[in-house]
Amino acid sequence: MNELLSIYDLLLPPIYILLVIIYAHYVKIKNINQNPEYGYFVNGLIAHIVGAFALGLVYFFYYKGGDTLNYFQSAKAFGNLFFKNKDEFFEAMFSPNNGSFFSFDNDTGFPVYMPRDANAFFVVRLLIPLVFLGSGSYFATSIVVALVTYGGVWRLFQIFVKEFPHLKFQMAIACLFIPSCVFWGSGIMKDSFTLSAVGWFTFSFHVFFILKKRKIIYLLYLFIASFVIIAIKPYIFFALFPGSILWLSNNMIKGINNYIMQKLFGPIIIVIGSITAYFLLLNMGEYLNRYSVDKVFDQATVIQKDMKADYYGGNSFDIGDFDGSLQSVALKAPIAVFSGLFRPSIIDVKNIVMFFSSLENTYLLFLTVFLVIKLKFFGFFKLITKNPLVQFSMLFSLFFAFSVGLTVANFGSLVRLRIPELPFFVASIFILRDLYIKQSGRKMYI
């Protein structure tokens, strides 16, 4: 893997970091008078650059290989092919098979991911221009990726701040500074692009449908974000879309001023929204492929059994066997949600990466259990219903945790795949914590 490092990885990153920080300060100064949350813009971006660097260092020197290096190597090889032979580059980029592999040689380097691996290759396509902007340096490219993908998490932060302006610090922790998201969601990985796309999807949906600012640009953001999510990780869209429809439905109910009319038409709106979400997902089967509504439970059983295999080196966990039936899956829901939200725990730790994740999970579990006990369980969920954004966030994070906990039986994958849910769940817990303090008049020191 050391052949992917060069002298440019020492010389270029300081220059790139300086330019990015100058840009970040310009954005902050330009916006902070009207939008005080921009006080976090620079530190949030620096955190994501540090996360991108840490990811690269861990994969280079601890794992000695892996996805991030494979993505970089593949994108760099395609970029070199572009300058060597543009015709062969376009054929290799859009060929439905791997025959174009023979277009590469020692001068271009050889890609790891090719068109047959559609999800991974889509990431390679996104990375090719970013590797060019990074001058072919892994760490300079990491800085570019961190900058590009930061936009989505920043927009997500702005949504929560707009709804809860007195919780800017807590929302910054939830959206910008969660260690797992900073580490796994900033560098050259699938997860950086999907986390950013989830942020852009939520932002554009919020502005267009909830705030009713009917500008074409927000629909364009929504379409691009949806396309990126479906192209890389369709199961994220499977969790995100139904929650969005119910978010819109709950917001419509909240907009009904007459109490009697609200109680009369509220359930009807929820039912219509749920049916709409179901049929839209059903009709998107060809785009969601194996994650379509009629295949998703069968797919879950296949993935879960595979990830418990011996070649994962004992780094797996078992929620028990289940088949593709609704009843079998429903019985596994509690343990799947718990695993998707709070594992790996301290007792699951087998390496340093899992250790840091377990510390994060332990605090989150402690705070969640504390609130559930203090609010008498039903009161916990009653507070959730007071705000449509919190309803959406909890629904998405719980359903996503269920999906990941059900299908992922490997801790190494779990700590990375669960990051789209974390900003939403952590933000919701902080909001519920604030509502509890106001409701009870008591201070909390956790």
C-alpha positions in Angstrom: 0.0 0.0 0.0 3.0 2.3 0.5 3.1 2.8 -3.3 0.0 4.9 -3.0 1.9 7.4 -0.8 4.3 9.9 -2.4 6.3 13.0 -1.5 3.2 15.0 -2.4 1.4 13.5 0.6 3.9 15.4 2.7 4.1 18.6 0.7 0.5 19.2 -0.5 -1.7 18.7 2.6 -0.5 21.7 4.5 -1.2 23.9 1.5 -4.6 22.4 1.0 -5.5 22.8 4.7 -4.4 26.4 4.6 -6.6 27.2 1.6 -9.6 25.3 3.1 -9.3 27.2 6.4 -9.1 30.5 4.6 -12.2 29.6 2.6 -14.0 28.4 5.8 -13.2 31.7 7.6 -14.5 33.6 4.6 -17.8 31.7 4.7 -18.1 32.2 8.4 -17.5 36.0 8.3 -19.9 36.3 5.3 -22.8 34.6 7.1 -22.3 34.9 10.9 -24.2 38.2 11.3 -27.4 36.8 10.0 -26.8 33.2 11.0 -25.0 32.8 14.3 -24.7 29.0 13.8 -21.8 29.8 11.4 -19.7 30.2 14.5 -19.3 26.4 14.3 -18.5 26.3 10.6 -14.7 26.4 10.8 -14.3 24.0 13.7 -16.7 21.6 12.1 -14.8 21.5 8.9 -11.5 21.2 10.7 -12.9 18.2 12.6 -13.9 16.5 9.3 -10.4 17.1 7.8 -8.9 15.6 11.0 -11.3 12.6 10.6 -10.4 12.1 7.0 -6.6 12.1 7.9 -7.2 9.7 10.8 -9.1 7.3 8.6 -6.2 7.3 6.1 -3.6 6.8 8.7 -5.5 3.9 10.4 -6.0 2.1 7.0 -2.4 2.7 5.9 -0.6 1.7 9.1 -3.1 -0.3 11.2 -5.2 -2.2 8.7 -2.5 -2.0 6.0 -5.1 -1.9 3.2 -8.9 -1.7 2.8 -11.8 0.1 1.2 -10.5 3.7 1.3 -7.2 2.8 -0.4 -9.0 0.7 -2.9 -11.3 3.6 -3.8 -8.4 5.9 -4.2 -6.3 3.5 -6.2 -9.3 2.8 -8.6 -10.1 6.5 -9.1 -6.4 7.4 -9.6 -6.0 4.6 -12.2 -9.1 5.9 -14.1 -7.8 9.5 -13.9 -4.4 8.4 -15.3 -6.2 6.5 -18.1 -8.1 9.7 -19.0 -4.9 11.5 -19.7 -3.4 8.5 -21.5 -6.3 7.6 -23.8 -9.6 9.4 -23.5 -11.5 6.9 -25.7 -10.4 4.0 -23.6 -11.3 6.0 -20.5 -14.9 6.6 -21.5 -15.2 3.0 -22.7 -13.9 1.8 -19.3 -16.1 4.2 -17.4 -19.4 3.1 -19.1 -18.7 -0.4 -20.1 -21.2 -2.9 -18.5 -18.5 -5.5 -18.0 -14.9 -5.7 -16.9 -13.3 -6.3 -20.4 -11.9 -2.7 -20.3 -9.6 -3.8 -17.5 -7.0 -4.5 -20.2 -6.9 -0.8 -21.0 -4.8 -0.3 -17.8 -1.1 -0.9 -17.4 1.7 -0.2 -15.0 1.8 3.5 -16.0 -1.9 4.1 -15.2 -2.1 1.7 -12.3 -4.8 -0.9 -11.9 -8.3 -0.3 -10.4 -9.7 -2.5 -7.8 -13.4 -1.6 -8.5 -14.8 -2.0 -11.9 -18.3 -1.4 -13.4 -19.7 -4.8 -12.4 -19.5 -3.7 -8.8 -22.1 -1.0 -9.5 -22.3 0.5 -6.0 -18.6 0.7 -5.4 -17.9 1.9 -8.9 -20.3 4.8 -8.5 -18.1 6.0 -5.7 -15.1 5.7 -8.0 -16.9 7.9 -10.6 -17.5 10.5 -7.9 -13.9 10.4 -6.8 -12.1 10.7 -10.2 -12.5 14.5 -10.4 -11.7 14.8 -6.7 -8.5 12.9 -7.1 -7.6 15.3 -9.9 -8.3 18.2 -7.6 -6.1 16.5 -5.0 -3.2 16.3 -7.4 -3.1 12.6 -7.2 -2.2 12.7 -3.5 -4.2 10.5 -1.1 -4.2 12.9 1.8 -4.8 16.0 -0.4 -7.7 14.2 -2.0 -9.0 13.3 1.5 -9.1 17.1 2.3 -11.1 17.7 -0.9 -13.5 14.9 -0.1 -13.9 16.2 3.5 -14.7 19.7 2.1 -17.2 18.5 -0.5 -19.1 16.1 1.8 -19.1 18.6 4.7 -21.9 20.6 2.9 -24.5 17.9 3.6 -23.8 17.5 7.4 -23.6 21.3 7.7 -27.1 21.7 6.1 -28.4 19.0 8.5 -27.0 21.0 11.4 -28.8 24.1 10.1 -32.1 22.3 10.0 -32.0 21.4 13.7 -30.7 24.8 14.7 -33.5 26.5 12.9 -36.0 24.4 14.8 -34.1 24.6 18.2 -31.9 27.7 18.1 -31.2 27.6 21.9 -29.6 24.1 21.4 -26.9 25.2 18.9 -24.1 23.6 20.9 -25.9 20.3 21.4 -26.9 20.2 17.7 -23.3 20.9 16.7 -22.2 17.8 18.7 -25.0 15.7 17.1 -24.4 16.8 13.5 -20.7 17.9 13.3 -18.7 16.3 16.1 -19.9 12.7 16.7 -16.6 10.8 16.7 -17.9 7.9 14.6 -19.4 10.2 12.0 -16.3 12.4 11.8 -14.0 9.3 11.4 -16.1 7.2 9.1 -18.0 10.0 7.3 -15.3 12.4 6.2 -12.7 10.6 4.2 -12.4 8.5 1.0 -15.3 6.1 1.7 -18.8 5.3 0.5 -20.1 6.5 3.9 -18.8 10.1 3.4 -20.9 10.5 0.3 -24.1 8.8 1.7 -24.0 10.7 5.0 -23.6 14.0 3.1 -26.4 13.0 0.7 -28.7 12.2 3.6 -28.0 15.7 5.0 -28.8 17.3 1.6 -31.9 15.2 1.2 -33.2 16.2 4.6 -32.3 19.8 4.1 -34.0 20.1 0.7 -37.1 18.2 1.8 -37.4 20.4 4.9 -37.0 23.7 2.9 -39.3 22.7 -0.1 -42.1 20.7 1.7 -42.0 21.9 5.3 -41.0 25.5 4.9 -42.7 25.6 1.5 -40.0 27.6 -0.3 -40.9 26.3 -3.7 -37.7 26.8 -5.6 -36.5 24.4 -8.3 -33.0 24.3 -6.8 -34.3 22.5 -3.7 -36.0 19.9 -5.9 -32.7 19.5 -7.7 -30.9 19.0 -4.5 -33.5 16.4 -3.4 -33.2 14.5 -6.7 -29.4 14.5 -6.7 -29.2 13.4 -3.1 -31.8 10.6 -3.7 -29.9 9.5 -6.7 -26.6 9.3 -4.8 -28.1 7.4 -1.9 -29.8 4.9 -4.2 -26.7 4.4 -6.4 -24.5 3.7 -3.4 -26.6 2.3 -0.5 -30.2 1.8 -1.5 -31.2 0.6 2.0 -30.6 4.1 3.4 -33.3 5.4 1.0 -35.5 2.5 2.1 -35.3 3.9 5.7 -35.3 7.6 4.8 -38.2 7.9 2.4 -41.1 6.6 4.5 -40.1 8.8 7.4 -40.0 11.8 5.1 -43.6 11.2 4.0 -44.8 10.8 7.6 -42.8 14.0 8.5 -44.8 15.8 5.9 -48.0 14.3 7.1 -47.4 15.2 10.7 -46.4 18.7 9.7 -49.7 19.0 7.8 -51.6 17.9 10.9 -49.7 20.4 13.1 -50.8 23.1 10.6 -54.5 22.5 11.3 -55.4 25.1 13.9 -58.8 23.7 14.9 -58.4 21.0 17.6 -61.5 19.0 16.6 -60.5 19.0 12.9 -56.9 18.0 13.8 -58.1 15.0 15.7 -60.6 14.1 13.0 -58.4 14.4 10.0 -55.0 13.6 11.6 -55.3 9.8 11.5 -56.6 10.0 7.9 -53.6 12.1 6.8 -51.2 9.6 8.5 -52.9 6.6 6.9 -52.8 8.3 3.4 -49.1 9.2 3.9 -48.2 5.7 5.0 -50.0 4.1 2.0 -48.4 6.6 -0.3 -44.9 5.8 1.0 -45.5 2.1 0.7 -46.7 2.2 -2.9 -44.0 4.6 -4.0 -41.4 2.3 -2.5 -43.1 -0.7 -4.1 -43.0 1.0 -7.5 -39.3 1.8 -7.1 -38.4 -1.9 -7.0 -36.3 -1.8 -10.1 -34.2 1.1 -8.7 -33.9 -0.4 -5.1 -33.1 -3.8 -6.6 -32.6 -6.3 -3.8 -33.7 -3.8 -1.3 -37.2 -3.4 -2.8 -40.2 -4.0 -0.6 -40.9 -7.5 -1.8 -37.3 -8.7 -1.4 -35.9 -6.8 1.6 -36.6 -9.4 4.3 -35.2 -12.3 2.2 -32.2 -10.2 1.5 -31.7 -9.5 5.2 -31.5 -13.2 6.0 -28.9 -13.8 3.3 -26.7 -10.9 4.4 -27.0 -11.7 8.1 -25.9 -15.3 7.6 -23.0 -14.3 5.4 -21.7 -11.8 8.0 -21.6 -14.5 10.7 -19.2 -16.6 8.5 -15.8 -17.7 9.8 -13.9 -15.5 7.5 -14.9 -12.4 9.5 -12.4 -13.6 12.1 -14.7 -13.9 15.1 -15.6 -10.2 14.9 -19.3 -11.0 14.6 -22.3 -11.0 16.8 -25.6 -13.0 16.6 -29.1 -11.8 17.2 -30.4 -15.3 16.4 -31.7 -16.9 13.2 -34.8 -15.7 11.4 -36.5 -16.4 8.0 -38.0 -13.9 5.6 -41.4 -13.9 7.1 -42.8 -10.7 8.7 -43.5 -12.5 12.0 -40.0 -13.9 12.3 -38.4 -10.5 11.5 -40.8 -8.7 14.0 -39.7 -10.9 16.8 -36.1 -9.8 16.2 -37.0 -6.1 16.1 -36.1 -5.2 19.8 -32.6 -6.8 19.7 -32.0 -5.5 16.2 -32.8 -1.9 17.1 -30.7 -2.2 20.3 -27.7 -3.6 18.3 -28.1 -0.9 15.6 -28.1 1.9 18.2 -25.9 0.8 21.0 -23.4 -1.8 19.9 -20.5 -2.5 20.0 -20.6 -2.1 23.8 -17.6 -2.2 26.2 -17.9 -6.0 26.5 -17.8 -6.4 22.7 -14.5 -4.6 22.3 -11.8 -6.5 20.4 -9.7 -3.6 18.9 -9.0 0.1 19.4 -11.5 1.2 16.8 -14.3 -0.7 18.5 -13.2 0.7 21.9 -13.7 4.3 20.9 -17.1 3.4 19.3 -18.1 1.6 22.5 -17.4 4.7 24.7 -19.7 6.7 22.4 -22.4 4.1 22.6 -22.1 3.7 26.4 -22.8 7.4 26.9 -25.7 7.3 24.4 -27.2 4.2 26.0 -27.0 5.7 29.5 -28.6 9.0 28.5 -31.4 7.2 26.6 -32.2 4.8 29.5 -32.1 7.7 31.9 -34.7 9.6 29.9 -36.9 6.6 29.3 -37.0 5.9 33.1 -37.6 9.5 34.1 -40.3 10.0 31.5 -42.0 6.7 32.3 -41.5 5.1 28.9 -44.8 6.3 27.4 -43.9 9.9 28.3 -40.7 9.5 26.4 -42.6 8.7 23.2 -45.2 11.3 24.0 -42.5 14.0 24.0 -41.4 12.8 20.6 -44.8 13.6 19.1 -44.5 17.2 20.0 -42.3 18.2 17.0 -42.6 16.7 13.5 -38.8 17.0 13.0 -38.1 15.0 16.1 -40.7 12.4 15.0 -39.0 12.1 11.6 -35.6 11.9 13.2 -36.6 9.2 15.7 -38.5 7.2 13.1 -35.7 7.3 10.6 -33.0 6.4 13.2 -35.0 3.6 14.8 -36.0 2.1 11.5 -32.4 2.4 10.2 -31.1 0.9 13.4 -33.5 -2.0 13.0 -32.4 -2.5 9.3 -28.7 -2.4 10.2 -29.1 -4.5 13.4 -31.1 -7.1 11.5 -28.7 -7.5 8.6 -25.2 -6.6 9.9 -23.8 -9.3 12.2 -20.2 -8.0 12.0 -18.9 -5.2 14.4 -16.4 -4.0 11.9 -19.2 -3.2 9.4 -21.7 -2.1 12.1 -19.6 0.8 13.4 -19.3 2.2 9.9 -22.7 1.4 8.4 -24.7 2.9 11.3 -23.4 6.5 11.0 -26.4 7.9 9.0 -28.7 7.3 11.9 -26.4 8.8 14.6 -26.9 12.6 13.9 -30.7 12.1 13.9 -30.8 9.9 17.0 -28.3 12.0 19.1 -30.0 15.3 18.1 -33.4 13.8 19.1 -32.1 12.6 22.5 -30.6 16.0 23.2 -33.9 17.7 22.3 -35.8 15.3 24.5 -33.3 15.9 27.3 -34.0 19.7 26.9 -37.8 19.1 27.0 -37.4 17.0 30.1 -35.5 19.7 31.9 -38.1 22.3 31.0 -40.9 20.0 31.9 -39.4 18.9 35.3 -37.5 22.0 36.2 -34.5 19.8 37.1 -31.0 20.1 35.8 -29.2 17.2 34.1 -25.4 16.8 34.2 -25.1 14.0 31.6 
